[in-house]
Amino acid sequence: MSVVLLLFCSPAWAADGQLDLTTSNIGLLCIIIFCIAYAVVMLEEKLHLRKSKPVLVAAGLIWILIGAYYVNHDIPGITEVAFRHNLLEFAELMLFLLVAMTYINALEERGVFDALRSWMIRKGFNYKNLFWITGFLAFFISPIADNLTTALLMCAVVMKVAEGDKPFINLSCINIVIAANAGGAFSPFGDITTLMVWQAGLVHFNEFLVLFLPSLVNYLVPAAIMSFYVADKQPTAKYEEVELKRGAVRILVLFLLTIATAVACHSFLHLPPVLGMMMGLGYLQFFGYFLRMTLPGSLARKKAHAEQLGDKDRLAKLGSVVPFDVFSKVSRAEWDTLLFFYGIVMCVGGLGFLGYLNLMSEMLYGNWSTTTANVFLGVISAVIDNIPVMFAVLSMEPDMSHGQWLLITLTAGVGGSLLSIGSAAGVALMGQARGYYTFFGHLKWTPVIALGYGASIMVHLWLNASLF
């Protein structure tokens, strides 16, 4: 191994002792590995290969190559610190997502989404009505509940209402992803990138609101065009009376309390939001314990009431009730999505460690106008995720006006909508609506989404011209 490694180009030294391997063979090899892995991810629909597999292997290969190179140069400590730093970023993201997914699974098991579906069918909403309702709900909920959680909630509703209608589910999922990402761009709690900008003190809390109209335009332009392709028909699902299971409303309240706890931890205590989310998982565990302990008494009362009414169907349903189990909801989390995030974070972290992200930022802000660079980085965020892009920009600290910082906040937030793999919301929905919402299903609408992307930038440049 050492003989092979010595054949690679001699690197330059960064100021902190880190090697700059951007022009070396090992760096180019890592880029090739990453590109191959992403190509396999994009072909998931054709290969029927889960998207986590290629990026997990790619992440391992990239860091093994980096580690071997540094060991060969007798400086192994730097790589260990860098890897642990990236692992910590993933751990916070994974635990945050895990709690959100657990709550969503619990709400689904308690019949909340079935009840919402039943309400929509009872109201007589057709597909176009549902398309706009779920889109606007996603847009206005995501600034509070974050774009990922909101997208998962709305997708669950669409899956329940449409019941196997692939064209409508695919189009609705695209609409939800665009709406959730756009809504998250004008709030520090709507997306991880907005949190990063807010934490850095570059944009104050109330200043995000100037991005409301650009974000709304970003959603409305593609949604208006896509709505013409929504079939003018009623949902095939038949109306049925749905009874919420015991504790459903209280679990929904606990979910909102969990989000509030995460927001409070970050806003007032300057602690990571994941602390509040994990505390919220504790809320659900305590409530699950309460449901299990009180189940026998509750069943006895309900059975006695059903016997008095002579309701045999009700008695049969009560006989099949099983105790609420929090850990069964954890096990039902979309692990393929979580492992995909691990692979992406570690791959991009490795490429950043090699020096490619900083090199890209230096080239853009050094050779292009700031506006062009910020718009381009928004497009790039659809390919390599907006988190490392924003991290690289914040690390470079380019000399930009306040309007430009708001611009990169907007473009990094909504640019991920261009591809299904460009945002946390899109990746999560690919897992939740597997077989219905796919990479290529989203890709054919990318030109339409790009129109909204360009329109939102123009609105920001015009509306907030005084900030530049």
N, C-alpha and C positions, 0 to 999 in steps of 0.2 A: 504493500500500500504506500509506504513512504517513498519508494522509488517512483511510483506513478505520480504521486502528488508533487514531487520535485520537478516534474516536467511542465507543471503549470507555470504561467507567467509570474514573475516576482511582483508583489503588490506594492502600492504606495501606502504610507502610514497616515492615518487620520490623527487629528490633534490629541485625541484621548487614548491613543494606543491601538485603536481599532483599525484593522486593515481595510483598505479600499480595494475591493475585488471586482469592481465594475468592468474593468478592462481585461480581466483574467479569464482563462479558459474555464475555471471552476465557476465563475460567475455566469458565463454564457451557458454552461451546462445546466445550472440551476434554473435559468430562464427557460431553457428548452423543456426541462422536466415540468415546470409550472404550466407552460403552454399546452403540453400534451395532456396533463391532468385536466385542464379546463376544457380542452376539446372533448374529452371523454364525458365530462359533466354535461356539456351541451348536447351530447348524443344519447343522454339517458333514455329519452323516449324511444329511440330506435334500438338501443342495445339492451334495454331492460336491466340496466346495471345501476344500482343505487348510487346517488351522487357522492356519498361520503367516501366510498372505496378509493377512487383515484386520488382525491386530495389528501386522504390519510397517508397513503403510500408516498405521495409527492412530498408532503411535509417531512416525513421521516428521512427520505433521501436527501432533501435539501440541507437539513440540519446535520445529518451524518457527514455529508461532504464538507460543510463548514467546520464541524468539530474536528474532523480528521486533518483538515488543512491547518487549523490553529494548533492542534497537538503537535503536528509535524514541525511547527515553528516555535514550540515550547511556550505557548501563551494560552493554555486551555481555560483559564479562569474567566476571561472576557465572554466567551461563548456561553458558559454556564449562567452567568448573570443575565445575558441577553435572552436566553431561552426562558429562564424563570420569569422574566418581565413579561414576555409574550404569553406565557402560560397563565400568569395572574390576570391579564386582560381577558383571556378566554374564560377563566374560571368565573369571573364576575358576570360576564355575558351569559354563560351557560346556566348559572344558578338563577339569574334573573329570568331567563326564558323558561327554565324548568318550573319555577313557581307559577308563572303565567299560564303555562300549558296545563299544569295540575289543576288550577282553578277552572280553566275552561273545560277540562274533562269532567270535573266534579259538577259543573253547571249543566253539562250535557247529560250526565247520568241522572241528575235530579229532574230532568225534563224541561229546563228553561228554554232551550232552543226549539223543542217540539211545541211548546206553548206559544212561542213567538211566531213560528211557522203557522200554527193553527189560527192565530189572530190575523195574520196577513191573508190567509186563504179565506177566512170568514169575511174580511173586509172587501173581498173581491178584487184585490190588486192584480193587475196583469203583469207580464214580464217587464214591460217598460217602467211601470210604477215601481216595481221591486228594484230594478236597475238603479233608478235615481234615489230611492229611499236608502238603500244600503250604501250608495256612494256618498250621499250627504251625511249620513250618520258616521261613516268612516272619517270624513273630513273634519267634522266638528268634535268627535270623541278623541281622535288621536292627539290633539294638543294637550290633553289631560292624561289619557291612559297610555300614551306612546303609540307609535305607528304599528309596531309589531303586534301588541296585544289587541289593538282595535281591529287589525286585519284578520286575525285569527277568529275573533268574535263574529265579525260580519260574514266571513267565509263559512263558518259553522251554520249560520242562519240560511245562507244561499244553498248550501248542500242539502239542508233539510227541506227547503221549499221546492227546489227544482227536481229533486229525486231522480238523478241519473241523466238529466238533460245536459249532455256534454257541451254543446255549443253555448248555451246560456251560462252554464257554470264557468266555463273558460272566460267568456267575455265579462262576466260579473267579477271574477277574481282579478282580472286586469284592471277593471274600473276601481275595485277596492284598493288594490296596491297603489295606484296613482293617487287616489283620494287620501289614503292614510299617509303616504309620504309627503304630499302637498300640505296636508293639515299639520303634520309634525314639524314643518319647516318654519312656522311662525311662533313656535313656543320652545323654551329651553327644555321642556320635558317631553317634547314630541319625538325626538330622535337623539341618538347618542352623539352625533356631530354637533347639534345645537347645544347639548350639554357641555361639550368640550369647549366651544367658543365662549359660552357663558362663564364656565369655570375659569377660563383664562382672563376674564375681565375685559374682553375686547368689545362685547356687546352687553349692555345692561338688560335686565329682565323686561322692562316695558318697551325697549327699543325693538324687540323682535316683532312687535305688532305692526311695524311699518311694512312687514313682508306679507301681511294678510292678503291684500288684493293681488299681488303677484302670485301668491300660492293658490288663491281661488281661481285665477285665470289658468294656471298650470293644470288644474283639475278640469275646469269646465270645457276648455277647448277640445281635448281628446274625448271627453265624455259625451259632448254634444254630437260629435261625429260618429262615435261608436253606437250611440243610441239608435241611429237609423238602421243598424244591423241587428237590433234586438227583435226577435220574433213577436208579432202582435198576437199573443195568445195567453191563455190562462195557465197557471201551474197545473200539472197533471195530478199532483197530490190531492187526494180527496180530504174534505174537511172532517175532522174527528175531534171530539171533545178531549182535551188533554188536561189531566190533573197533575199539578206540580207535586213532586214527592216532598216529604217532610224535610224542612230545612232549606229548601231551594232559595227562597227569598233571603234568608239569613246568610247563606253562602255568598250570594251576590253582594250583600252589604259588607261582608267580610272582605270580599275582593276589592271593593271600593276603598275600604279602610286600609287594606294592604297597600294600594297605590298611594293613598294619602300619607301613609307612614314612610314609604320610600321617598316621596317628594319632600316631606318634612325633614327626614334625615339629611337629604342633600341641601335643602334650602337654608335650614336654620343651624344645623350642626356641621355642615361641610363634610359629611361622611358619604361613602359610596351608596347609591340608591339600592344596591343589592342587599344591604343590611336590612332595610325596611321590607324588602320582598321576602327574605328568609324569615324575618319575624312574622310576616303575614302567613307563611306556611305553618308556623306555630299556631296562629289563630285557627287555621283550618284543622289542625290536628286536635286541638282542644275541643273544637266543636264536633269533630268526628267522634271523639270519646263520649261527649254528651249524647249524641244521637244513638250510639251503641248501647249506652247504659239505660236510656229511656225507651228503647225500642219495644221491649216486651209489654210495658204498660200501655204504650201508644197502640200497638197491635191489638191488645185485648179490648180496648175501648172501641176501636174501629170495627172489630169483628162483632162485638155485641150490638153495635148500631146496625151493621149490615144484616145480622140475623133477625133483628126486629123488623126490618124492612123486607126481609125475604129476598135480598139481593145476592143471588148465587154467583154471578159474575164478579161482584165486588169481593165476595169471600174467597173466590179462586185467586184473584189478584193478590189479596192480602196473604194468602198462603205461600206465595212465591217471593215474598219480600226478603231481601238479604241485607245484613248489616252494612252500614257505610264504612268503607275502608280507604283511608287516605292513600296508603301506599299502592293500592291497585290503580289509583289515578296517576300516581307518579310513574308507574311502570308503563302506562299507556301514553306517556309523553312521546313526541316525535323524535326518537333518538337518532334517526338518520339525519335529520336537520341539525341537531346539536353536534353530532360528529362532523358534519360538513363544515359547520362554523369553526370547529377546532382546526380542521385541515386548512381552511382559508386563512384564519388568523396566524397560524404557524407558518404557512407558506409565505404570506406577504410579510410577516415579521422577519423571516429569513432573508427575503429579498431586500427588505429595508436594512437589515444588518450588513448585507453585502454592499450597500450604498446606493442602490438603484432609486429609492424614493427621493432621497436628498438630491441625487443627480438630476432627476426629472424636475424637481422644484426649481433648482438652480438654473437649469436650461430654460424653463418656461418663463420665470420672472426676470431672467437676465436678458433674454432675447426677444420676448414678445411683450406686447402691451399688457398691463395688469388685467384689464377687462377680458382680453382674449384668453389669457392664461386661466383665469377663474372659470370662464365658460368651458374651456377645454377640460379642466380638471373635473367639472361636473359630469362630462361625458365619460371620462376615464373612471369615475367612481362607479359607473354602471358595470364595469368589467372587473376591477380589483377591489371593490367595496369602498364605501365612502369614509369609513373609520380610519384606515391607514392613510388615505389621501389627506384628510383633514389633519391628522396627526403630523404628517410631513410638512404641511403648510404652517401649522403652529410652531413646529420645531425650527423652520427656516426664518420665521418672523419677518416676512417681507414688509417693506415700507409701503403700506397701503392706507388709503383714506377710509373713513368710517363706512362710506357707501360700498367700497370694495369688500370690506370684511362682511358686510351684510350680503353682498353678491355671492361670495364663496360659500356663505352659510346656506343661501338659497339653492345654488347650483349643486352643491354636495348633497343637500337634502332631497331634492327632487330628481337629480340626474340618475339616481339608482332605478327610477321607474322605467328607464329606457330598455332594460333587460330584466327578466325574471330573477336572475341571479345577482342583480345589482343592489338589492336592499334586503334587510332582515325580513321585512314583510313578504317580499316576493319569494324568498327561499323557504320561509315557513309555510306559505300557502302551497308551494310545490309539494311539500310533504303532506299537508293536511288534505289537499284535493288531488292526490296522486292519481294520474290517469285522466284527469279532467283539465287541470291547469298545468301546462307544460312549458318548457323553454321555447319551443318552436311556435306553440300557440300564442305566446306573448310576443315573440319576435316579429310576427307578421303585422303587428300593430305598432311596432316601433316608430315608423315614419309619422304616424298620427300623434303618438306621444311626444315625438320630437317637435311637432308644431306647438304643442302646449309648453314645452320646455323653452323654446325660443320666444314665445309670446310672453311668458312670465318674466324673462330677462328684460325684454323691451319695456314692459310695464314698470319694472323696478327702476331701470335707467331713466325713464321719463318721470315717474311719480316722485322718486327720491333723488332727483338731480342735485338738490342742494347739499346732499351728504357727500358728494364726490369732490 
